[in-house]
Amino acid sequence: MSTAAGPTSGSAPSASRDAIVTGEAVHLDLRPASFATRLLSYLIDGAVMLALSIGSTVGVVALASRTGLDSGFVQAALVLASVLAFLGYPVLTELLMGGRSLGRLATGTRVVREDGGPVHARQSLLRALMAMLEIWSTTGAIALVTALVDRRSRRLGDMLAGTMVIQERMRAPRPVRERMPEELSAWAAGADVGRLPLPLLQDVRSFLPRAHALNPDSRREIARDLLQRTMPSVTPAPPPGTDPEMFLRAVLAERSRRDEEKLRAAAERERELAADVRAVPFAQ
């Protein structure tokens, strides 16, 4: 079996996620929203804000023409309408909708603090104020540059406010049960696969269903890297000459089978215990 390690840069299926440990030692696995998703979201919200601004402006002008309001009041009302449209809308929607807006509801994204918590009012206000500069005043040029440079696709307002936009709603892949390769079934039945860490199992589960769609060179490199990470946690070693991908499939299939057996046994014990409790007579 070849155990040469491939480049690690293409080996982690979860590379697009950000691992964060909060102050309470809770591990968060966040997926930053892509630049394209954020752009679509802001196009929707921008259209809403423009509609609110134009609609309120038309309303103020129509009211002023009918009632003969002083020009100073009209100008103040127009300024207030713009503030409500371009500052009030993003701040209120983020606070009332848990970091979402109409555009983010459509794209399945949400604004959170960098530690994964909900945004505060001052953070939403700072983001909205910076949007006036980096999006509306410069036709999005500043936001475009900073989002493309930053690995989390954050704009300047996010960096100053300590926030990020994460992808919440993803199309869940249909779970596929890996089949045990016949040539490795005897070896897997006696192998110790219980020491595999959960993050490594998740990487293997992510790689195998999409392996056929990868570039052949990348597929081999990722398989070899996962093999090298898996071998220290599996004993005994597989037969010499085993293909890395077949080895990973065998390990995953055997681990899944044993986990299912444990779950069935635990459920059966709970049913037996519940039946015993109902059968015990309780004396007054």
C-alpha positions in Angstrom: 0.0 0.0 0.0 1.3 3.4 -0.9 1.3 5.7 2.2 3.0 8.7 0.6 1.3 11.9 1.7 -0.1 14.2 -0.9 -0.3 17.9 -0.5 -2.4 18.8 2.4 -3.9 21.9 0.7 -6.4 19.9 -1.1 -7.1 17.3 1.5 -9.6 18.8 3.8 -13.2 18.8 2.6 -14.0 21.2 5.4 -11.5 23.8 4.3 -14.2 26.3 3.5 -15.3 26.3 7.1 -14.1 28.5 10.0 -13.5 26.6 13.3 -14.1 29.0 16.2 -13.8 28.2 19.9 -15.9 30.5 22.1 -15.2 31.7 25.5 -17.3 28.8 26.9 -15.0 26.4 25.1 -17.7 25.5 22.5 -16.4 24.5 19.1 -18.3 26.2 16.3 -18.0 25.1 12.7 -19.1 28.1 10.6 -19.3 28.4 6.8 -18.7 31.9 5.6 -21.0 33.0 2.8 -19.4 33.3 -0.6 -18.8 36.6 -2.3 -21.4 35.7 -5.0 -24.0 34.9 -2.4 -23.4 38.1 -0.5 -23.6 40.1 -3.7 -27.0 38.6 -4.6 -28.2 39.2 -1.1 -27.2 42.9 -1.2 -28.7 43.4 -4.6 -32.1 42.3 -3.2 -31.7 44.4 -0.1 -30.4 47.3 -2.2 -33.5 47.2 -4.4 -35.7 47.2 -1.2 -33.9 50.2 0.2 -34.1 52.1 -3.1 -37.8 51.3 -3.3 -38.3 52.5 0.3 -36.3 55.7 -0.4 -38.1 56.5 -3.7 -41.5 55.7 -2.3 -41.1 57.8 0.8 -39.7 60.7 -1.3 -42.7 60.6 -3.6 -44.9 60.5 -0.6 -43.3 63.5 1.1 -43.4 65.6 -2.1 -47.0 64.7 -2.7 -47.9 65.6 0.8 -46.0 68.9 0.6 -47.8 69.9 -2.6 -51.2 69.3 -1.1 -50.6 70.9 2.3 -48.1 73.6 1.4 -45.5 72.6 3.9 -42.5 74.9 4.4 -39.4 73.9 2.3 -37.4 73.4 5.5 -39.8 70.8 6.7 -39.8 69.1 3.3 -36.0 68.9 3.2 -35.9 67.5 6.8 -38.6 64.9 5.9 -36.6 63.9 2.8 -33.4 63.5 4.9 -35.3 61.4 7.4 -36.8 59.2 4.7 -33.4 58.5 3.3 -32.0 57.7 6.8 -34.8 55.3 7.5 -34.4 53.6 4.1 -30.6 53.2 4.1 -29.9 53.0 7.8 -33.2 52.0 9.5 -34.0 49.1 7.2 -30.7 47.1 7.6 -30.4 47.8 11.3 -34.0 46.9 12.2 -34.1 43.8 10.0 -30.9 42.5 11.5 -32.1 43.1 15.1 -35.7 41.8 14.6 -34.9 38.9 12.3 -31.8 37.5 14.0 -29.1 38.8 11.7 -31.2 38.3 8.6 -32.8 40.6 6.0 -35.1 40.0 3.0 -32.0 39.4 0.9 -30.4 37.1 3.4 -33.7 35.2 3.8 -33.7 34.6 0.1 -30.0 33.4 0.0 -30.0 31.5 3.3 -27.4 33.7 5.0 -27.1 35.5 8.4 -24.9 38.1 10.0 -23.2 36.9 13.3 -20.4 38.1 15.5 -17.0 36.7 14.9 -17.6 34.4 17.9 -20.8 33.1 16.3 -23.2 35.1 18.6 -26.0 37.4 17.5 -25.1 40.9 16.4 -25.7 43.9 18.7 -27.4 47.2 17.7 -24.1 49.1 17.6 -22.6 46.5 15.3 -25.6 46.6 12.9 -25.5 50.4 13.0 -21.8 50.5 12.2 -22.2 48.1 9.3 -25.0 50.2 7.9 -23.0 53.4 8.3 -20.0 51.8 6.5 -22.3 50.6 3.8 -23.1 54.2 2.9 -19.4 54.7 2.3 -18.1 51.5 0.8 -21.2 50.5 -1.2 -23.5 53.5 -2.0 -20.8 56.3 -2.2 -18.3 54.3 -4.2 -20.7 52.1 -6.2 -19.5 49.1 -4.2 -15.8 49.5 -5.2 -14.4 49.4 -1.6 -16.7 46.5 -0.6 -15.8 44.6 -3.7 -12.0 44.9 -3.1 -12.2 44.0 0.6 -14.6 41.1 0.1 -12.4 39.6 -2.6 -9.2 40.0 -0.5 -10.6 38.7 2.8 -10.8 34.9 3.2 -14.2 35.2 4.9 -15.5 37.6 2.1 -16.0 40.3 4.7 -16.4 43.9 3.7 -14.9 46.8 5.6 -18.0 47.3 7.7 -17.8 43.6 8.9 -14.1 44.0 9.8 -14.8 47.2 11.9 -17.9 45.8 13.6 -16.4 42.3 14.3 -19.0 40.5 12.3 -19.2 38.0 9.4 -21.9 36.6 7.1 -22.4 32.9 7.3 -24.2 30.4 5.1 -27.1 28.8 7.0 -29.2 27.1 4.4 -27.4 24.5 2.3 -28.8 21.8 0.1 -28.2 18.7 2.2 -26.6 15.9 0.3 -28.5 12.7 0.3 -26.9 10.3 2.7 -25.1 7.4 1.0 -24.3 4.2 2.9 -20.8 3.0 1.9 -20.7 -0.7 0.9 -18.0 -2.9 2.3 -15.5 -4.0 -0.3 -15.7 -7.8 -0.5 -11.9 -8.2 -0.5 -11.6 -6.3 2.8 -14.6 -7.6 4.7 -12.6 -10.3 6.6 -9.9 -7.8 7.6 -12.5 -5.1 8.6 -14.4 -7.5 10.8 -11.4 -7.9 13.1 -9.9 -4.4 12.8 -10.1 -1.8 15.5 -11.7 1.3 13.9 -13.3 2.7 17.1 -10.4 5.2 17.8 -11.1 7.3 14.7 -11.7 10.9 15.7 -15.0 12.4 14.6 -13.5 15.3 12.5 -11.6 12.7 10.5 -14.7 10.6 9.9 -16.5 13.6 8.7 -13.7 14.3 6.2 -13.8 10.8 4.9 -17.6 10.9 4.6 -17.4 14.1 2.7 -14.7 12.8 0.3 -16.0 9.4 -0.7 -19.4 10.4 -2.3 -17.8 13.1 -4.4 -14.6 11.3 -5.3 -15.8 10.3 -8.7 -16.3 14.0 -9.7 -12.8 15.1 -8.7 -9.8 15.6 -10.9 -7.9 12.2 -10.9 -4.7 13.8 -9.5 -6.6 15.6 -6.8 -8.6 12.4 -6.0 -5.4 10.4 -5.5 -3.8 13.2 -3.3 -6.8 13.5 -1.1 -7.2 9.8 -0.7 -3.5 9.4 0.2 -3.7 12.2 2.7 -6.8 10.7 4.4 -5.1 7.3 4.4 -2.1 8.8 6.2 -4.3 10.5 8.8 -6.4 7.3 9.3 -3.7 4.7 9.6 -2.6 5.6 13.2 -6.1 5.0 14.4 -6.7 1.7 12.7 -5.1 -1.7 13.7 -4.1 -4.0 12.3 -2.9 -2.5 9.0 -4.8 -3.6 5.9 -3.4 -6.2 3.5 -0.4 -5.0 1.5 -1.3 -3.4 -1.8 -4.7 -2.2 -0.7 -6.0 0.8 -2.6 -6.3 3.9 -0.4 -9.8 4.6 -1.4 -10.9 1.0 -0.9 -9.3 1.1 2.6 -11.3 4.3 3.4 -14.5 2.7 2.2 -13.9 -0.4 4.3 -13.1 1.6 7.4 -16.2 3.8 7.0 -18.5 1.0 6.3 -17.3 -1.0 9.3 -17.4 1.9 11.6 -21.0 2.8 10.5 -22.1 -0.9 11.0 -20.7 -1.0 14.5 -22.2 2.4 15.4 -25.6 1.2 14.2 -25.3 -1.9 16.3 -24.5 0.1 19.4 -27.5 2.4 18.7 -29.8 -0.6 18.3 -28.5 -2.2 21.5 -28.9 1.1 23.4 -32.5 1.5 22.1 -33.3 -2.1 23.1 -32.0 -1.6 26.6 -34.1 1.5 27.0 -37.2 -0.4 25.9 -36.4 -3.2 28.3 -35.8 -0.7 31.2 -39.1 1.1 30.4 -41.0 -2.2 30.4 -39.4 -3.1 33.8 -40.3 0.2 35.3 -43.9 -0.1 34.2 -44.1 -3.6 35.6 -42.7 -2.7 39.1 -45.6 -2.5 41.6 -45.5 0.7 43.7 -46.8 0.2 47.3 -48.5 3.1 49.0 
